[in-house]
Amino acid sequence: KMDKEKEETMKKTKADKSAPFFKGTKVLSCSHVLMKAGQAVAVCYPQKKTGYKAANSYVNTKRSSESKSLSHEQHKVRPQLHVGMGKKPLEPYNPNAYRNRLPKPTIVMPHKNSSQVVIGDRESDYKRHWITTNSNVYAAHNLAETCTNPGIISENTKRHHFHQNLQISAAFSSQLSFVCIDALS
């Protein structure tokens, strides 16, 4: 009885969707028949996905729900967000988020009683300015990418030391400019 009901519903959907010439056919090997550019095209029945394509397969249950990598999220180019913006993009909670900070002034006004001699550029926006000494000096190396090639290790170490020196020299020059201004005022 169940097969007869299923067969009747299949006939009805086939008659509804098929081209006029194929409405009365009794062939149930396809879902319906369409006419495309004068050619009859049989459309197969929808198939359940099996194997690795199934939604509940082992491969898909182990797949991460994250659509972007952590590195991509950390290093993406961000707009200059601040508290006074009208439409700020939503993002996950972060206590140090830029959307919660005051806007950076575009022009730095000189302090009263300050000299014209300033060591370092006060108007520059150095992105690594707020990196802590701990994160600068004691960088966590990626153990998943261990390498025994001395040339590659040497290049990675040179690059790491270069970035450390950038941070140290920027911090030193900013301290000098504040010391000079304070001494003169």
N, C-alpha and C positions, 0 to 999 in steps of 0.2 A: 504494500500500500504506500509506503514511504517513497519508493522508487517512482511510482506512478505520479505522485504529487510533484516530485522533483522534476520529472520529465515534462509535466504540463507547464511548470513555471519556466523551464528552459525554452520550450516551444513558444511560449508567450513573449518572452524577452527577445527571442530570435525574430519573431514576426514583427515586433515593434521596431527593432534596430536595423533590420536587414533592408537591402535595396528592394524595390517593388517586385522585380522578377523572381527573387528568392524568398519571398514571404511565405509561400505555400509549401516549401520543401520540407521533407521529413528527415533530413540528415541532421544528426545531433553531434557531429564530430567537431563542430566549431561553435563559438558563441554567436556570431552573426556574420553575414556576408555584405561587404561594402563594394561599391563600384568606384574605382579610382582610375581616371584617365581612360575609361572604356574597358578596363580590366577588372574582373571579379577578384576580390581579395578576401580570403577567409580570415577572421579574427579569432584567435584561440581563446580558450577559457583562461581566466586568471589563475596563475599557479601560486601555490604557497611556497615561500622561500624556504629552502632547506640547506643544510650544511652550514658553511661559514657565512652565507648571506642572510640566514635567519636572524631575527632581532634578538632572540634569546640564546644564540650560539655562544660557545665558550669564548671565541675571539671578541665578540661584541660586548660580552659582560665584563671583560677585562679592559675594554677601551675607556680612556679617560673622558670625563664629561667636559674637560677644558678644551676650548676651541683654539686657544693660542698658548704658546709656551710661556713659562715664567720669564725667560730672558726677553722675549718679544714684548711682554707687558712692561718690564722694567725699563727698557731702553727705547720705547717708542717716542716719537716726537710729540710733545704735548703743547697745547696752546697756552698762552700766558694767562692762567686763571688767577682770580683774586676774589675777595669777598663781595665787592660792589658790582660784579657782573650781573647782567639781567638773566641770561640763560646759560647756566653752567651745566656741562654734561654730568650725568650721574656716574658714580664710580663706587666701588666697595669702600667701606669705612677705613679710614686711615687718619690717625690723630694729627699727623704732620702733612696732610694733604694741602696742595697749593690753593685749592678752592676756598680754604679757610684762612688764608694769609692776607695781610693787607697788600694793596697794590704797590709795586715798586715804582718809585718816582723816576720819570724819564730824564729829568735834569736834576743834578745834585747841586743844591745851593751851597756856596761857601759858608763856613762858620764865621761868626764875628771874631774879630781880632786874629784871624788866621793869616799866615804868610802866603805868598804866592808860590813858594817852593814846596812841592808835594812830591814825595818819592812814591812812585806807583800811580796808576791811573784809577781815580776814584769812581769814574763813570763806567768802568768795565764791569761786565756781568760774568763772573767766573762761576761756572756751574759746579765745579768740585770744591767750592769754598767751604761748604758745610759738611764735608766728609770728615769723620773723626779720625784721630791718629790711629786708633785701634784698627779701623777698617782699612786704612791706608797701608799700614806697616804689616799687619798680620792678616794678609789676604788668604782666604780659604782656597786652596788649589783643588781643581776638579780631579778627584781620584779615579773617576770613570775614564778619563782620557790620559791614563798613565802612558808614558813614552820612555823608551830607553835610548833613543837616538840623541847623542850629545849635542848635535847641531840644533835640533828643534828645542831641546831643553835650554840651550844657550840663548836662542832668540826669544823664547818666552820670558826668560829671566831678564834680559835686556829691556824688553817692553815693560815688564812689571816695575823695574827700577826707574825707567823713564817716567812712568806715571806717578811713582812715589816722589820723585824729584820735582815734578810739576806741582804737586800738592804742597810740598814743603816750601818751595820758592814762592808760591802764591801767598801762603800764610805768612811768611817772613816779610814780604813786601807790604802786605796790608798792615802788619803790626808796625812797620817802620813809618808808614804814612800817618798812623794815629799817634805815634810817639812824637813825631815832628810837630804835628798840629797842637798836641797838648803842651809841648815844651814852649812853643811860641805864644800861647795864649795866656 
